[in-house]
Amino acid sequence: MTQQDTRMILAAALERTGRGDHDAFATVYRMTSAKLFGICLRILPTRQEAEETLQDVYAVSYTHLTLPTSDLV
């Protein structure tokens, strides 16, 4: 799979996620969590804080899937 293929799959999953598709959100998580965790590890002072922050990011994102768009503004 090429990098372009990966980007297209992620873009499609993000679009479906925006429409409330929870399976697509799982795809977004699988495709992005490792890289985001690496960023958290570089920014935050401890591994525990990086893990908690990563969990918070995805928990908030998931919660927003169930909110009407007008509630996000």
Stockholm file with secondary structure:
# STOCKHOLM 1.0

chainA/1-73         MTQQDTRMILAAALERTGRGDHDAFATVYRMTSAKLFGICLRILPTRQEAEETLQDVYAVSYTHLTLPTSDLV
#=GR chainA/1-73 SS CCHHHHHHHHHHHHHHHHTTCHHHHHHHHHHHHHHHHHHHHHHSSSHHHHHHHHHHHHHHHHHHHTSCGGGGC
#=GC SS_cons        CCHHHHHHHHHHHHHHHHTTCHHHHHHHHHHHHHHHHHHHHHHSSSHHHHHHHHHHHHHHHHHHHTSCGGGGC
//
